[in-house]
Amino acid sequence: MKKFLAALAVIFIASAAAFAQAGDDQEFIVKVGFQPQGMMNVLGAGQNTNVGVSAGFEYFQYFGNIFAAGAGAVYDMPREFKNGDQAKGSVSFLPIYVGAKIRTPLYGLADNYAFLSGRLGYSAFMNNSADWIQSSDGGLYYAVGMGVSISYFVAEAVYGINNLSYTAAGTHKSYDENYSVLTIYVGFKFE
């Protein structure tokens, strides 16, 4: 699975570069994020996760001056649960998504803008060391965000929800849960 996702990321980056043309209103963004805390439902009860770190990339093509469509991927690095009584171990996620962006020029600042964004895709769920999970799958990913782009610097706050399912070890009972997190991203934009 990890090799497939890595190959998909390489194909995505290569295709973005191949379709780029001089004068196009497009952007490729590389970003890192800080996640102060996340919340994952575990066996039907909410459990907070420790601070997390995320890294990813996006490609957007603008149609007109305001609307853009694109795609991206983000890797939420492993994070452990704050209260290890019910949920021990660490989990991570890999959302792959399509997205839309609406921008508004910031008057007085050339080529700078504020924006709203939305994302929809699939999030792979990776059980790194949670022995209470027998088997697991990812699920639907969706998120909304807002941010600002000034020159080649991008800052964005994104609230996302990763859906997942797993079978609990010992009980063999299946659960459909979700993981919600607020991420503060900073990144660089290549046009």
Buried (B, 14 or more C-beta within 10 A) or exposed (E): EEEEBEEEBEEBBEEBEEEBEEEEEBBBBBBBBEBEEBBBBBBEEEBEBBEBBBBBBBBBBBEEEEEBEBBBBBBBBBBBBEEEEEBEBBBBBBBBBEBBBEBEEBEEEEEBBBBEBBBEBBBBBBBEEBEBBBEBEBBBBBBEBEBBBBEEEBBBEBEBBBBBBBBBEEEEEEBEBBBBBBBBBEBEBBE
